[in-house]
């Protein structure tokens, strides 16, 4: 049975990976920057770990001797990355350098999460063979992190995904939850209608990671939702599924927000390779939001979702 170390285990994706892998009884070690785990540490061993500290990373990896490292930890706030570039590089690139070094010493494989932000958003959707051209600093750090693994020669599977949504324990926010909380309170919101992509239910992505482990795959995979939509269209679908008033939503252009980081507009990921090689059937927007609606009472204690 493969031993698996999961970074960012307190995050949305990390939690879902822990849940799905625990059903198959893999020996797990959870690591995150927070002092405490969101899981029962008697059941799921946990270590607080700063992935930017090379010696700490090596010590934890040496002690656990994982066969696989699932690396979900990252700074994903694109505007923060644009403003705090040293932090973004240290976490998004430096951590991967440290993990690759430690993994090579124990013979571990890395499953690494990347993003559609490695592309410029001029001619999406993109396949695995399309050439990256990041336009934001976040995108540059993630493309650099992919190259770290290639240069280090670490056996790896790199997964690009986008617009991740879902619910977990103490999960702060994501696009779907932001929409849900605001619309539930009947607040007027503005949503961009010129950013195109395929929103991804986190449960589907976690299942994709499981399949990569089970099938012992390496290489580059695009794993994202089945539907290519604008953020505005996604918001309208959420209104439909949850019974919210769609008139609360005003469509706007990205340029009206004047955000620090540029966004790829016509983006999206082509997922045919993952569907064929991993046997994935990704959720479309309405199915994904229906699953989210059914999950919310379990986490929010709200029977009126």
N, C-alpha and C positions, 0 to 999 in steps of 0.2 A: 504493500500500500504506500503510495507516494506521500511524502511529508511536504506540507505546503505552508509557506509563510505568506501572510497577507498584509501588505502595508495599507495605511489609510483605513483600517478596519472599522473606525467609528463613523466614517463618511457614508453617504447614501449607497454608492456602488459597493464599497467595502463590506457593508452590512449584508447586502444581498448575496455577495459572494460567500461570506461566512455561512449564511443560512443554507444556500444550495449545496455547498461542499460538505456541510455537516451531515446532510441527509445520506451522503455516500460514505460516511465514517472515515474520511481522510484525517490523519493526524494534523492538527492545525496549530500554528502560532500566530497570534494576532499582534500587530504592532501599530501604534499611532502616536502622535505627539502629545495627546492629552494624558493626564495622570491616571485616569481610570477608563476602563472599557465600558461600552454600553451593554456588553454581554456579561453573563455570569462567569467570573474568572475561575471558578472552580470547575466549570465545564469546558471553557475555552481559554487556555493559557494566554496571558497577555503580557506584553512588555511595552513600557513607554520608551519611545526611541526617536531621537532626532536624526533623520536620515541624512542631514548635511554633515554629520560628524563621522568621518571615514572610519576611525578606529572603533567607535561604538557599533557601527553597522557591521564591521567585520567580526566583532566579538559575538554579537547576537547570531549572525549567520553561522559562524564557526560552531557555536554551542548547539544550535538546533539542527544543523546540517540538512537543510531542506533539499528536496528534489526539484521543487518549483517555487519561485517567488512570483506572486501576483501583485504587481505594483500599481495600486490605484491612487496613491497619495500624490497630490500636486496642488499648486496654486492655480486655480481655474478662473478667478475673477480677472477678466481680461483688462479692465480699466486699472485695477490695482497693479497688474503686471506692467502696464504701460508707464505707471508713475514710479513704482518701486522695482526698478529693473534688476538691481543687485539681488534682492530677495527672490524675484522670479527665477533668475538664472541659478541661484544657489539651490533652490528647492526643485525646480523642474529639470535642470540639467545635472547639477552637482550630485543630487541624490541618485540619479541613474548611474553616474560614473562610480559612485561608491558601491551601489548594489551590484553592478557588473563586475567590479573588481572582486568583491566578496563571493559572488556566484561562481566566478571562474575558478576560485581556489577550492570550492567544495563540489564543483561539477553540477551546479544547479542551472536550470533553465529559467528564463524570465518571461512572464507574460506582462507586457507593458501597454498602458493605455495612452493613446494619442487622440488626435482631434481633426475635424475638418478645417480648423483654422490654419493648418499647414498650407492650405490653398488660398488663392486670392479672391475667389468668388466671382470671377469674370465669366466662366464657362461651365458652371456646374450643371448636373451632378458629376462627381468625379469617381473614377475607378482606381484600383490599386496601381495601375501603370501610369497614371497621369502625374505630371511633374509638379511637385510642390513649389509654391511661391508665396510664402506667408507675408501678410501686410501689417500684422500687429506684432508687438514684442512677445506676447503670449504664444502666438503661432510660431515665431522664430525659436522660442525655447523648446517647444514640443518637437519641432522638426530636428533641432539639434539633439534632443534626447533620443530620437530614433537613430540618428547617426552615431551616437555614442555606442549603442549596442552593436551596430554593424562594424564599427572600427574595433571594438573590444573583442569581437568574435564570439560573443556570448550566445549560446543557443537561445533563440527567443521567438516569441510570437508578438507582433505589434498589432494592436487593434485601434483603428481610428473609429471614433463614434462622434455623436453630436446631439445637442439639445436634450440632455438626459433629464428625465423626470420620473417621479415616484415618491414614495413616502417611507420613512424609517424612524428609528428612535432618535429623538433630539435632532432631527434633520432641520437645518435652519431654513433653507428655501431653495426652490428651483422655479423655473418659469411657470409650470403648471400650478404649483402651490401658491405662488404669488398671485396668479389669476384667481385661483379659488378663494383665497382669503379676502381679496379686495371685492370681488363680485358678490360673495356671500354677504358682505356688509353694504352692498348696493353703492359702492364707490365708483365714481367715474374714472376710467383709466384710458390711457393712450397706448396703442400697440402698433408697432411698425408693420407695414404691409409690403415692404420691399426687401425683406430678408427671407430667403427661401431655403428650406432644408427639410430633413426628415427627423422629426422629434422621436426620441428613443425611450421606450419604457425600460427602466433600469432592470426589471426582472428578466427581460429578454436578453439584455447584454450579459447579465450574470450567467444565464443558461449558455450563451455562446462561449463564455470563458470555461464553463464546465466541459463543453464539447471539445474545446481545444485541448484540455487536460486529458480527457478520456481517449481522444483519437491521436494524442501525442503529436499535434501539429506544430510546425514552426512557420515563420514567414509573416507576410503582411495581409491583414484582413480588414475590410470595411464592414462594420456591424452597426446598423442604424435602422430606424423604423421603416415601415413599408410605404408610407405616404410622403410625397414631396409637397410641402405646403408652406405658405407664408406664416409668420408668427400671428398675424391677424386672423387668418383662416383657422389656425389652431385654437385661438381664443374663442372664435365662434362655435367651434365643435365642442369646446368645454362647456359653453353656455347651453348647448343642446343636451349634452349628457347630464349635466347637473341641474338643469331647469332654471338657469340664471337669465337675466334680462340682457340680451345682446346689444340693446341700445345704450348700455353703459360704456360700451367700447367705441372709441374713436380711432379710426385708422390714420396713421401719420407716416411720414417718411423718416428714415434713419437720420438724415441730415438735421432734422429739427431737434434732436436730442443733444447734439454737440458733445458727444462722449469722447474721453481721451483716446481710446483705442479704436481704430478703424475696424469695421466688421466686413467679412466676406458676404456679399449680398446674394448673388446667384450661386448658392452653394449646394450642398446635398452630396450624399455618398451612394455609389452604386454597390449593392450588396450581393450580387449574383454569386461571386466566388464563395462567400460565407454560406449562402443558402445551399449551394451544391456540395461543397466539401464538408461542411459541418452539419448539414441537414436542418438548418434553421428555417423557421417560418416566423418572420418578424411581425409584430402587431402593427396594424394601421392605427390612425389617430383615434377613431371612435372606439375600437376594441381596447386600446391601451388606456384611454380615459375611463372606460367602463370598469376595467380592472382596478384602476386607481380609486374610483368611487367606492368600490366594494372594500378596498383596503383601508380607507381613511378612518372608519369607525374603530378599527383595531388599534390605531395609533393616537387618534385625537379624542376618543371616547365620545364621539358625537353621533348619536343615532339618527340625526336629522340631516345627514350629509346628502 
